[in-house]
Amino acid sequence: MKVVSVIGSSQAKENSDEYRLAYNLGIELAKRDIVIVSGGRTGIMEAVCKGAKERGGLTIGIMPSYDGTEANPFVDIKINTGMSWNRNPIVVATGQIIVAIGGNYGTLSEIAYSLILSKRVLGYKTHKIQGVEQYQTLEEILKQIDIFFELY
């Protein structure tokens, strides 16, 4: 099974570049039969799940609460952790490759855990730190995902 973890801001709005890119990424990953893991909430997490669901993809949300009531409506499988932000290492450990879109401190912590776990991190308008590969378009990101899974 191919699994991509998508991380990013819970505050991203539908009219933002980051939200649109995440939504379209969800569509493209679903077309490739790639499972999406995220923190399961709003913003980037909702956008990628929404795009995937519109193409019949599978989405997993690693939820911060014990009951998962904060899950966006496009999460298929809720993993309720009761761990709040401490769930972040689980989000990134579950994916084989990570896509970081925008984000604040929560995303920064997920990037750090990704790098600690020697995961490849593809970035779009996210933290510019060593180890994060920055890309400007969805097509560039998808090319890297395709290459990764062909070689994986």
C-alpha positions in Angstrom: 0.0 0.0 0.0 1.3 3.5 -0.9 0.7 6.1 1.8 1.5 9.8 1.7 1.2 12.0 4.8 0.0 15.5 4.0 0.7 18.2 6.6 -0.1 21.9 6.8 -2.1 24.7 8.3 -5.5 24.0 9.9 -6.2 27.7 9.1 -5.9 27.6 5.3 -9.0 29.0 3.6 -10.7 27.6 0.5 -9.6 30.6 -1.6 -5.9 30.3 -0.8 -3.3 28.8 -3.1 -2.3 26.3 -0.4 -5.9 25.0 0.0 -6.4 24.7 -3.8 -3.1 22.8 -4.2 -3.9 20.4 -1.3 -7.4 19.8 -2.8 -5.9 19.0 -6.2 -3.2 16.9 -4.6 -5.9 14.8 -3.0 -7.5 14.2 -6.4 -4.3 13.2 -8.0 -3.2 10.9 -5.1 -6.6 9.2 -5.2 -6.2 8.6 -9.0 -2.9 6.9 -8.2 -4.5 4.7 -5.5 -2.4 6.3 -2.8 -3.8 6.5 0.7 -3.7 9.9 2.4 -2.9 10.4 6.1 -3.3 13.7 7.8 -4.2 15.2 11.1 -7.8 14.9 10.0 -9.0 18.4 10.9 -9.6 21.6 8.9 -7.6 23.7 6.4 -5.0 21.7 4.4 -6.1 18.4 6.0 -9.7 19.0 4.9 -8.7 20.1 1.4 -6.6 17.0 0.6 -9.2 14.7 2.1 -12.0 16.4 0.1 -10.1 16.1 -3.2 -9.4 12.4 -2.5 -12.9 11.6 -1.6 -14.2 13.2 -4.8 -12.1 10.6 -6.7 -12.9 7.6 -4.4 -9.7 7.7 -2.5 -9.0 6.5 1.1 -8.3 9.0 3.8 -7.0 8.5 7.4 -7.1 11.1 10.1 -4.9 10.8 13.1 -7.1 12.7 15.5 -6.1 14.8 18.5 -9.0 13.8 20.7 -10.4 10.6 22.1 -13.7 10.9 20.2 -12.7 12.4 16.9 -15.5 14.9 16.8 -13.2 17.5 15.2 -12.7 15.3 12.1 -13.4 16.9 8.8 -16.3 15.2 6.9 -13.9 13.7 4.3 -12.0 11.4 6.8 -12.8 7.7 6.2 -10.8 6.2 9.1 -10.4 8.2 12.3 -7.6 7.1 14.6 -8.6 8.8 17.9 -5.5 9.3 20.0 -6.4 11.7 22.8 -2.8 13.0 22.3 -3.5 16.6 21.0 -0.3 17.9 19.3 1.6 14.9 20.5 0.0 12.9 17.7 2.2 14.7 15.1 5.0 12.0 15.0 2.3 9.4 14.3 0.9 11.5 11.4 4.3 11.6 9.7 5.5 8.1 10.7 2.5 6.6 8.9 3.4 8.0 5.5 6.2 6.8 3.3 6.7 10.3 2.0 5.6 13.7 3.4 4.0 16.7 1.6 4.1 19.9 3.7 1.8 22.7 2.5 2.1 26.1 4.3 1.7 25.7 8.0 2.8 27.1 11.3 4.4 25.6 14.4 2.4 22.3 14.3 3.6 21.8 10.7 7.1 22.7 11.7 7.1 20.0 14.4 5.8 17.5 11.9 8.6 18.4 9.5 11.1 18.0 12.3 9.7 14.5 13.2 9.8 13.6 9.5 13.4 14.5 9.2 14.3 12.7 12.5 12.6 9.6 10.9 14.6 10.1 7.7 11.4 10.7 5.7 11.5 12.7 2.4 9.7 16.0 2.8 8.3 17.8 -0.3 7.3 21.4 0.5 5.0 24.0 -1.0 5.0 27.5 0.5 6.2 25.9 3.8 9.1 26.3 6.2 12.4 26.8 4.4 14.7 24.6 6.4 17.4 22.2 5.5 15.9 18.8 4.5 12.7 20.2 3.0 12.6 20.1 -0.8 10.8 23.2 -2.0 8.5 23.0 -5.1 6.5 25.7 -6.8 3.7 23.6 -8.5 1.5 20.6 -8.0 3.1 19.0 -11.1 6.6 19.2 -9.6 5.3 17.5 -6.4 3.5 14.8 -8.2 6.5 14.0 -10.3 8.6 13.5 -7.2 5.9 11.3 -5.6 5.7 9.2 -8.8 9.5 8.8 -8.9 9.5 7.9 -5.2 6.9 5.2 -5.5 8.5 3.8 -8.7 11.8 3.4 -6.8 10.3 2.5 -3.4 
